[in-house]
Amino acid sequence: MDILLRVAAVAVAGSVIGLVLKKTRPEMSLLVTIALAVFAVYLAFEIVSRIIGFIRSLSDMAGISPAVISVVLKTVGIAIITKISADICRDAGQGSVASGVELAGTITAVYISLPLLESVISMIHSLL
């Protein structure tokens, strides 16, 4: 909860600064936006590491392969990076670039999950 409050406070203060800068120095407003996104991820990293540890301990108890959990965690990371990057591009007025980032993120997520899909298909094939 404490981390969320810090992120929210920094985000609100930075957003106000960004709005003030947008009128006189739009390029500086974009830099403030990027810095805020990086700082928010940095602050949230402590929570993310706890979540990853918890998911790994659950997968150990359930007997789920670490390879499966790795694919899921990588895909979630790709989704987060894609979302932040696309939003920054949209804030900069680059909707086409944002769409390209989203497409690249989707393709990367599918690529990362191919080994998992392959193992599911081979498991189904072995049952037949």
Salt bridges, closest charged atoms under 4 A:
ASP2 OD2 - ARG6 NH2 3.54
GLU27 OE2 - ARG25 NE 2.98
GLU46 OE2 - ARG50 NH2 2.47
ASP87 OD2 - LYS83 NZ 3.08
GLU102 OE2 - ARG90 NH2 2.90
